[in-house]
């Protein structure tokens, strides 16, 4: 997958079609900021021993992030789309798969919690696996990558408790500090599609350790 094809080339928004990266990026960055503010609020839901987001949480997150840009914000796609053009999940199965992801994530976290294994490496593994599954489901018409990366922060902050007093004082994952990291992310997703999750897990371990170190 070439780097030029890793960027959204055009976005049809309620304000018109955006065709250049310079037009698109501010819209996506603003949505990401709204998303991080919302997922930080998930930390208030952690009164339970183990808390993980539901499928409803994920749809509400997407709506909050993108309602000013897309009339389909918060609604699952209605056509056959998938990462890299490969469709893994039919439209009528998207909500089912999102519920399975929510259930599986809760089970993964519970098992690690009970085994006393919630170190940074295990946390990174769970976030990597959840991120891959979300991208594999590809629930939305567009913006799945950006939404998935916001969800990562919700898991890091709320599910695993690595949050500060506000989003700006909490660990922020820098996904693409260089081309090597970008390659590791996208190629890791492709390998995970083939049942080989280690490269994506290693990528997340490196990026989350860097984020945690930056915030002490």
N, C-alpha and C positions, 0 to 999 in steps of 0.2 A: 504494500500500500504506500503510494508516494505521499510525501508530506503535503503537497499542494492539495491532495484529495482528502486530507484530514481536517480541513477547515470547511465550515458551511459556506458554500459558494453563493447562495442567495437565500433570502428569507422573505416570505410573503407575510407582511404584518398588517395590522389594522390601519397603519399609517401609509401603507404602500409597500412595494417590493424593494428590499435592500439588496444591493448587488456587490458591494465592495466590503472588504474586511474592515475598512475604516468606518463604514456605516454600521456594520453588524456588531462589531465587538462592544461598543458602548451599550447597546441594547442588552446583550448577553451578560456583560459585566454588572449592569444595574440589576438585572434579574438575579444574578448570583448573590449580590449583596443582600437583596431582599430575602433570598432563600436562606442564607446563613443566619440572618436575624431571626427568621422563623424557626429554624432547626435548633437554634440556641434555646428557644422557649421550650423545646422538648426536654431540656434538663429539668424543668419543673414537673415533669411526669415521672420522675425516677424515684418516687416514694416506694414503689414496689421494689422487691429485691432485684428483679430483672425486668428491664423495660426495653422493648424493641418496637419500631414503628410498624403500623399496620398498613394494609393496602390503601385504606382510606386516608391515612396520614400522607402517603406518597402522592396520591391524587390531589389532595388539598395543598400540598407543598407546590406542586407544579402549577396549580391555578394561581396561587399567591405570587409565584415568581413571574408568571407570563401573562396574566390576565390583561395587562395594558398593551400587550403586543399581539396576542393571538386570540381569535374568537373560539378556538378549540382548546385553550389552556385548561388543564385539569381533566380533559377527556381523552380516553385511549384512542389510538389510531383506528381508522376504519378501512385501511387498505393493507396490502401485504408489503411490509417493510421489515428490514432487519439489518444488523451490523454488516457492513461490507457487501450489502445487497443480498445476503443470505437470510431467508425468513425461517426462523426457528419456531415461532409461535403464531398460530392463526388468530385473527382478530377476536373471535368469540371465546378464545381461551386465555386472553390477556389477564382478566381479573382473577381467574382461577390460578394462573401462574404467579401473580403478585401475592395472592394469599398463601400459596405454597412457599414462596420466598420468605414471607413474614414468619410463617410457622417454623421453617427450617432454621432461619436465623436465630429465633428464640431458642430452639433446641440446641444449636451449636454453642450459643453463649451459656446456656444453662449447664451443659456438659462440662465446659471449661471452668465455669464458676465452681461447680461441685468438685472438680478435680484439683482446684487451686492453681490453675494454669493461666490465669489472665495476666501474663506478662506482655510487653510490647510486641514481641514476635507473634504471639497467639492472637492478640488484638488485630495486628496487621493482616494475618491470615484470614480472619473472619471478615474483615472489611473488604479485602481483595475478593474473596469468594462471593460475598453479597454484591459487590460492584459488578463482577462478571455476570452473575445471574441476571441482574437488572438490565445490563446491556444486551444479554442474550434474549431476554423477553422483548426488549425494545418497545416499551409500551406506548410511546408517543410518536406523533407524526414527525417531530424534529426535537432537537435540544435534549436528547437522551443522555449524551455525554456530559453536558453541563449539569443536568439535573442529578445524574448519578454521582458527580463529584461533590455536589452540595449534600447529598444524602450521606456520603462518606463522613462529612464533618458532623452531621447529626449523630451518627453512630459513635464517632470518636468522642464527642462531647457528652452526649446524653446516655447512650447505652454503656459506654466504658468509663464515663466519669472524668475524662481528661479535659475539663473546662475551667476557664478562669472566671472572672467576675462579669465579663461581657465577651462578645465575639472577638473584639479586637485584642483582648488579653488572653485568648485561648489559642491553642496550637492550630496553625494554618498549614495545610499541606501545600507545598509548592510542587506542582505536578511536573512541570517541564522547565527546569532550570537550564537544561542544555539538550542538544539533539539526542544524546545517548539515553536520557531519561524518557524523551518522547518515543524513541524506538522501543525501549523496554516496555512502556505502557501499551502501545498499540500491538506490538508483536506478542506481548504477554496475553492480551485478550484473544488473539488468534490461536495461540497455543492452548489456552484454557478451553476454547471451543472444541479442541481435539482431545480434551481430557487430560491435558498436561498443565496444571495450575501453578507449577513451581516458579516459573519466570515472573508471572504477575504477582505472586505472593512475595517474591524477593524484592520486586520493585516497590510494593507497598511497605514492606519492612524498612527499606532504606529511606523512603520519603517520610514515613511516620516517625521514625527515629530522629530524622533531621528536624521535623516539626516540633517534637517534644523537647529536643535539646535546645531549640531556639527560645522556648518559653520556660526553660528551667524545670 
